[in-house]
Amino acid sequence: MSGVLATAKLLMASVMIAISGAFRTYIAYLLIGYDVIFSNIAAVFLIIYAIYTFDRIKGGEEDNINRKELTGARKDIAYIICALSFICGILILFLHNLILIVVIPFFAGYFYSKKIVIGKYCFTLKGGMGMKNLVVALTWGVFITGIVMKGHSDPIAVISIFSFLFIKTFINTVMNDFSDVTGDKSAGLMTLPICFGETKTRCLLMRIHILEHVIIAIIMIMGMLEFEIIILVSCFFSGVIYIFFFTTSSINSNTGSIIKNASYQLFYRWEFYVAVGLQTLSKIII
């Protein structure tokens, strides 16, 4: 029974990340003012789910500490689910002439989960000093921007959408590093919270968070992006709250008070759901 439970947890571990990626894609469509293509959003969900679950399956030394609940999971079943999810995502994008964009997350996901050996040197994309965060943010930033911005020729709009996705993803990955400090230290991974300390990393995240939202607001006012002020304000305040309150190595969403857990889920885990929900509600009311 423990193996069944571990397998279920392994298969469910990346669902929320994939849903978050789908909501980011939806928000990108809204910001650019294009008609939302829900099949493309589904493809983003399927591909993100496959790649993150594949990384969970491969695991690493740090995962033996950070994710003990996955011990004993049926990896063969998880591999089949990953393959099916990835193939379905590829087929959807193929039908929309977007098959080449899949190359980016495919290779990034593959090498992210493996050590790269070049002659005498061996390194991994999970390496220190923010390398992992940059790789993940660049991968999903380029991937989602490429899908949403297909056929769009305005360079400012393209750069704006990419920068928004890149910065939000970068911050989210660093946020995860705070809760994985113990396992990452044991595995010798020098993440930003370990390298710079919690206070300096928190200040870095807050600065780039505020700067990015100010820039996007200016671009909206200039008319180069849709004036989705509710989404921007919602994401801004959610980010300020979770960066200020939840950037400590002691944070664990499964422990602590009900209020703390609810706040963690609402402002961090559900940031994009809340933004889309408020934007949808405003459209109904108006």
C-alpha positions as CSV (number, residue, x, y, z in Angstrom):
1,M,0.0,0.0,0.0
2,S,2.9,2.4,0.8
3,G,4.2,1.8,-2.8
4,V,0.8,2.7,-4.2
5,L,0.6,5.9,-2.1
6,A,4.1,6.9,-3.0
7,T,3.4,6.3,-6.7
8,A,0.2,8.5,-6.4
9,K,2.2,11.2,-4.7
10,L,4.9,11.0,-7.4
11,L,2.2,11.4,-10.2
12,M,0.5,14.2,-8.4
13,A,3.7,16.1,-7.3
14,S,3.9,18.1,-10.5
15,V,0.3,18.8,-11.2
16,M,0.1,22.2,-9.5
17,I,3.3,23.3,-11.2
18,A,1.8,22.3,-14.6
19,I,-1.5,24.1,-13.8
20,S,0.5,27.2,-12.8
21,G,2.3,27.0,-16.2
22,A,-1.1,26.8,-17.9
23,F,-2.3,29.9,-16.0
24,R,0.9,31.8,-16.9
25,T,0.2,31.0,-20.6
26,Y,-3.4,32.2,-20.2
27,I,-2.2,35.5,-18.6
28,A,0.3,36.0,-21.4
29,Y,-2.5,35.7,-23.9
30,L,-4.5,38.3,-22.0
31,L,-1.5,40.7,-21.8
32,I,-0.9,40.6,-25.5
33,G,-4.6,40.9,-26.4
34,Y,-4.7,37.7,-28.5
35,D,-7.6,35.3,-28.6
36,V,-6.9,32.6,-26.0
37,I,-6.1,29.2,-27.7
38,F,-7.0,26.8,-24.9
39,S,-5.6,23.8,-26.8
40,N,-2.1,25.4,-26.6
41,I,-2.6,26.0,-22.9
42,A,-3.4,22.3,-22.5
43,A,-0.2,21.5,-24.4
44,V,1.8,23.7,-22.0
45,F,0.2,21.8,-19.1
46,L,1.0,18.4,-20.5
47,I,4.6,19.2,-21.4
48,I,5.4,20.9,-18.1
49,Y,3.8,18.0,-16.2
50,A,5.8,15.5,-18.2
51,I,9.2,17.2,-17.7
52,Y,8.8,18.0,-14.0
53,T,7.5,14.5,-13.3
54,F,10.5,13.0,-15.2
55,D,12.8,15.1,-13.0
56,R,11.0,13.8,-9.9
57,I,11.5,10.2,-11.2
58,K,15.2,10.7,-11.9
59,G,15.6,12.4,-8.5
60,G,18.9,13.1,-6.9
61,E,20.8,13.0,-3.6
62,E,18.9,16.1,-2.4
63,D,15.6,14.5,-3.2
64,N,16.3,11.6,-0.8
65,I,16.1,14.2,2.0
66,N,13.6,16.8,0.6
67,R,11.1,14.3,-0.8
68,K,11.2,11.2,1.3
69,E,7.5,10.6,0.7
70,L,8.3,9.5,-2.9
71,T,10.5,6.6,-1.7
72,G,9.1,3.3,-3.1
73,A,7.1,4.8,-5.9
74,R,6.6,2.7,-9.1
75,K,8.9,4.6,-11.5
76,D,7.9,2.4,-14.5
77,I,4.3,3.6,-14.2
78,A,5.4,7.2,-13.9
79,Y,7.6,6.9,-17.0
80,I,4.6,5.7,-19.0
81,I,2.5,8.6,-17.8
82,C,5.3,11.1,-18.6
83,A,5.7,9.7,-22.1
84,L,1.9,9.8,-22.8
85,S,1.6,13.4,-21.4
86,F,4.6,14.6,-23.5
87,I,3.4,13.0,-26.7
88,C,-0.1,14.5,-26.3
89,G,1.4,17.9,-25.7
90,I,3.6,17.5,-28.8
91,L,0.7,16.5,-31.0
92,I,-1.3,19.5,-30.0
93,L,1.5,21.9,-30.8
94,F,2.2,20.1,-34.0
95,L,-1.3,20.8,-35.2
96,H,-0.6,24.5,-34.5
97,N,2.7,24.5,-36.3
98,L,4.6,25.0,-33.1
99,I,6.5,21.7,-33.0
100,L,9.9,23.3,-33.0
101,I,9.3,25.2,-29.8
102,V,9.1,21.8,-27.9
103,V,12.9,21.3,-28.5
104,I,13.6,23.9,-25.8
105,P,11.9,22.3,-22.8
106,F,12.8,18.8,-24.1
107,F,16.6,19.3,-24.1
108,A,16.5,21.5,-21.0
109,G,14.5,18.9,-19.1
110,Y,16.8,16.1,-20.3
111,F,20.1,17.7,-19.4
112,Y,18.6,19.2,-16.2
113,S,18.1,15.7,-14.9
114,K,21.5,14.4,-15.9
115,K,25.1,15.2,-15.4
116,I,26.9,16.6,-18.5
117,V,30.4,15.2,-19.1
118,I,32.8,17.1,-21.4
119,G,36.2,15.5,-21.3
120,K,37.5,15.7,-17.7
121,Y,34.8,18.0,-16.6
122,C,31.4,17.1,-15.2
123,F,28.7,19.6,-14.4
124,T,24.9,19.8,-14.0
125,L,22.3,22.4,-14.8
126,K,21.3,22.0,-11.1
127,G,24.5,23.7,-10.2
128,G,25.0,26.6,-7.9
129,M,24.9,30.4,-7.9
130,G,21.4,30.5,-9.5
131,M,22.3,28.4,-12.5
132,K,19.3,26.1,-11.9
133,N,17.0,29.1,-11.5
134,L,18.2,30.8,-14.7
135,V,17.9,27.6,-16.7
136,V,14.3,26.9,-15.6
137,A,13.3,30.5,-16.0
138,L,14.8,30.8,-19.5
139,T,13.3,27.5,-20.6
140,W,9.7,28.3,-19.6
141,G,10.0,31.9,-20.5
142,V,11.1,31.2,-24.0
143,F,8.7,28.2,-24.4
144,I,5.5,30.0,-23.3
145,T,6.5,33.3,-25.1
146,G,7.2,31.4,-28.3
147,I,3.7,29.8,-28.2
148,V,1.7,32.9,-27.3
149,M,3.6,35.3,-29.4
150,K,3.6,33.3,-32.6
151,G,3.3,35.7,-35.5
152,H,3.7,38.8,-33.4
153,S,6.3,41.2,-34.7
154,D,6.4,43.9,-32.0
155,P,9.8,43.4,-30.3
156,I,8.8,45.4,-27.2
157,A,5.7,43.3,-26.6
158,V,7.7,40.1,-27.1
159,I,10.4,41.2,-24.7
160,S,7.8,42.4,-22.2
161,I,5.9,39.0,-22.1
162,F,9.2,37.1,-21.9
163,S,10.6,39.2,-19.1
164,F,7.4,38.9,-17.1
165,L,7.4,35.1,-17.4
166,F,11.1,34.9,-16.8
167,I,11.2,37.0,-13.7
168,K,8.1,35.3,-12.2
169,T,9.5,31.9,-12.8
170,F,13.0,32.8,-11.6
171,I,11.5,34.1,-8.3
172,N,9.3,31.0,-7.9
173,T,12.2,28.6,-8.3
174,V,14.3,30.6,-5.8
175,M,11.3,30.5,-3.4
176,N,11.4,26.7,-3.6
177,D,15.1,26.7,-2.7
178,F,14.3,28.2,0.7
179,S,12.3,25.1,1.7
180,D,15.0,22.7,0.3
181,V,18.0,24.2,2.0
182,T,18.7,21.1,4.2
183,G,18.7,18.7,1.3
184,D,20.5,21.0,-1.0
185,K,23.3,21.5,1.5
186,S,23.7,17.8,2.0
187,A,23.9,17.3,-1.8
188,G,26.4,20.1,-2.2
189,L,24.1,22.3,-4.2
190,M,25.0,26.0,-3.8
191,T,21.6,27.6,-4.3
192,L,21.1,31.3,-3.8
193,P,19.8,31.1,-0.2
194,I,22.8,29.0,0.7
195,C,25.3,31.2,-1.2
196,F,24.1,34.6,-0.2
197,G,22.0,33.9,2.9
198,E,18.3,34.4,3.4
199,T,18.3,38.2,3.9
200,K,20.4,39.1,0.8
201,T,18.4,36.7,-1.4
202,R,15.1,38.1,-0.1
203,C,16.3,41.7,-0.9
204,L,17.3,40.5,-4.4
205,L,14.0,38.9,-5.1
206,M,12.0,41.9,-3.8
207,R,14.0,44.4,-6.0
208,I,13.6,42.5,-9.2
209,H,10.0,41.8,-8.4
210,I,9.1,45.4,-7.9
211,L,11.2,46.6,-10.9
212,E,9.6,44.1,-13.3
213,H,6.0,45.1,-12.3
214,V,6.8,48.8,-12.6
215,I,8.2,48.3,-16.1
216,I,5.2,46.2,-17.2
217,A,2.9,48.9,-15.8
218,I,4.7,51.6,-17.8
219,I,4.4,49.5,-21.0
220,M,0.7,48.9,-20.3
221,I,0.2,52.7,-19.9
222,M,2.0,53.3,-23.2
223,G,-0.5,50.9,-24.9
224,M,2.1,48.2,-25.9
225,L,0.3,45.6,-23.8
226,E,-3.3,45.2,-22.8
227,F,-4.3,47.3,-19.7
228,E,-4.8,44.2,-17.5
229,I,-4.3,46.2,-14.3
230,I,-6.1,43.8,-12.0
231,I,-3.8,40.9,-13.0
232,L,-0.7,43.1,-12.6
233,V,-1.8,44.5,-9.2
234,S,-2.8,41.1,-7.9
235,C,0.5,39.5,-8.9
236,F,2.4,42.4,-7.5
237,F,0.9,42.3,-4.0
238,S,1.0,38.5,-4.0
239,G,4.7,38.6,-4.8
240,V,5.5,41.2,-2.2
241,I,3.7,39.2,0.5
242,Y,5.2,35.8,-0.2
243,I,8.7,37.2,-0.7
244,F,8.6,39.1,2.5
245,F,7.0,36.5,4.7
246,F,7.9,33.1,3.2
247,T,11.6,33.4,2.3
248,T,13.0,31.4,5.2
249,S,14.4,27.9,5.3
250,S,12.0,27.0,8.1
251,I,8.9,27.6,5.9
252,N,6.9,24.4,5.3
253,S,3.4,24.7,4.0
254,N,2.4,21.5,5.8
255,T,3.2,22.8,9.3
256,G,2.3,25.9,11.4
257,S,-0.9,27.7,11.9
258,I,-4.0,27.4,9.6
259,I,-3.7,31.1,8.8
260,K,0.0,30.7,7.8
261,N,-0.7,27.7,5.6
262,A,-3.7,29.4,4.0
263,S,-1.7,32.5,3.3
264,Y,1.1,30.4,1.8
265,Q,-1.3,28.7,-0.5
266,L,-3.2,31.8,-1.5
267,F,-0.4,34.2,-2.2
268,Y,2.4,31.9,-3.4
269,R,0.9,28.6,-4.7
270,W,-2.3,30.2,-6.1
271,E,-0.8,33.5,-7.2
272,F,-1.9,33.2,-10.8
273,Y,-5.2,31.5,-10.1
274,V,-6.2,34.4,-7.8
275,A,-5.1,36.9,-10.5
276,V,-7.1,35.2,-13.2
277,G,-10.1,34.8,-10.8
278,L,-10.1,38.5,-9.9
279,Q,-9.7,39.5,-13.5
280,T,-12.6,37.2,-14.6
281,L,-14.8,38.5,-11.7
282,S,-14.1,42.1,-12.7
283,K,-15.3,41.4,-16.2
284,I,-18.5,39.9,-14.9
285,I,-19.2,42.8,-12.6
286,I,-18.4,45.5,-15.2
